[in-house]
Amino acid sequence: MDTEKLKYPIGKFEMPAWADSSVLTVWIDDIQEFPNQLAAEVSNLSDDELSLTYRPEGWSIRQLVHHCADSHMNGFIRHKLTLTEEDPVIKPYRQGEWAKHPDVNTPISNSLNLLAGMTARWVALLRSLTPDGFKRTYIHPEDNKRYSLMESVGLYAWHGKHHLAHIKQAKKLMTTYELRITGKDKAP
């Protein structure tokens, strides 16, 4: 299977040139719905199933859940910085290293609860902004690029869908594997 397709099952984020306030509303709705969608995808998984990966050498479902909380916390903080400072240079973090720390072995409910509470605050903040608020920018030092809050909202809306697709991919691989070992994948 194509490794790039496994890494980016919904494609990479690209800021659409035609994005307007109606698109922004959809993105904010996507961010708001993400914690419930994530919880629904992982709620009935066993500890062994949480260890499944979506591709060879990819993160486990457990790591993905914890990563989503880490990432969206950083997004919320980046947005607050952008609204309180002029063109702040945000602090990047080594996501791959964060995903290896011992806290990723804690119950996923820790990150699901954190994500739900933080997202409620984040969405309230986003819904309170004027169009000028979404024009405010931060600078990401890794690519020395200036991001508007509008683009950042789109990126985080995409990010949630991106990792939901990874989890669905891991679950599909698990089902395919189970069918193969039981022989139920063969036509009668």
TAKA-V776487 format. One record per backbone hydrogen bond with DSSP energy under -1.0 kcal/mol. CO is the residue of the C=O (numbers start at 0). NH is the residue of the N-H. If there is no record, write none. Layout:
co->(CO:CO)
nh->(NH:NH)
This chain:
co->(1:2:3:7:15:19:20:21:22:23:24:25:26:27:28:29:32:33:34:35:36:37:38:41:45:48:49:51:54:58:59:60:61:62:63:64:65:66:67:68:69:70:71:72:73:74:75:76:77:78:80:87:92:93:94:96:97:100:101:102:106:107:108:109:110:111:112:113:114:115:116:117:118:119:120:121:122:125:129:131:132:133:135:137:138:139:139:144:146:147:148:149:150:151:152:153:154:155:156:157:158:159:160:161:162:163:164:165:166:167:168:169:170:171:172:173:174:175:176:177:178:178:178:182)
nh->(5:6:7:10:18:23:24:25:26:27:28:29:30:31:32:33:36:37:38:39:40:41:42:44:49:51:61:60:57:53:63:64:65:66:67:68:69:70:71:72:73:74:75:76:77:78:79:80:81:82:84:138:94:97:98:99:100:103:104:105:109:111:112:113:114:115:116:117:118:119:120:121:122:123:124:125:126:128:133:134:135:149:148:146:89:143:144:139:137:151:152:153:154:155:156:157:158:159:160:161:162:163:164:165:166:167:168:169:170:171:172:173:174:175:176:177:178:179:180:181:182:183:184:185)
